[in-house]
Amino acid sequence: MPVTVVKNAFRDEQEVRFFTLKTLFADDSFVDMRSIVIIGGDESRMGGTACGKEQMITPRGGYDQKYVY
């Protein structure tokens, strides 16, 4: 699963890094008290760029799949 970590959000020193859950679990040294950790779902993926920056994408399901378990 993809994971996004934002350190020092909205500050001059802001950093955004992308991991897999497995690699972050193996080495979490980037994460500290000033970090936001966003864990993607099963369908989340790393893909594309927006405004020249990488992004994690979690697609929304179609109406025919919504709430079908």
N, C-alpha and C positions, 0 to 999 in steps of 0.2 A: 504494500500500500504506500502511496506517496505521502510525504509529510513536508509541510512548509514551516519553517521557523523564522519568525521576524524578531530581531533583536533591536532594542531601542526604537520602537515604533514612533514615528512622527518626530524624531529628533535628528539632529544633523548627522549623528553616527549610525543611522538606521542601516541595518544589513538584513537581507533576505537570502536564505539558503534553502535548497531543496534536498531531501533525503528520501530513502525508502525507510519504512519502519524498522526493517532489519538492520540497516547500517546505522541509523540513529540509536537504536538500542545497543549496538555494539560499541559505539563511541558517542556519548552525549556531551562531550566537553564544550560544544558550542552553546548549549542551552544553559542559561542562568536565570536569576530572578527578574531580569528585564526582558525576558523572552516570551513570545506568544507561540505556542505550538499548535498547528492545525493539522489534524490527521484526516486524510481523505478516506472515502469509502471504497467499496469493492470496485466501483465503476470509475473512480477518479483516476486521472492520468496527468502526466506532465505533457504539456503541449502548447506549441505556438508562443507567440509573444504579443504583448499589448503595450503600445507606447515604447517599444524597444526593450521591454522587460519580460522575462520568463513568467509563466503562470501555471498554476495547477487548476485543472478543469474537472468539475463533477457535472456530467450531463444530467439534465432533468429528464425524467421518464415521460413517455407519451401518455396521453389521457387513457388509453386502453390498458396501460400497465400500472397506473397509479393505484397504490394501495392493494395490489394483488400480491399475496404472500404465498 
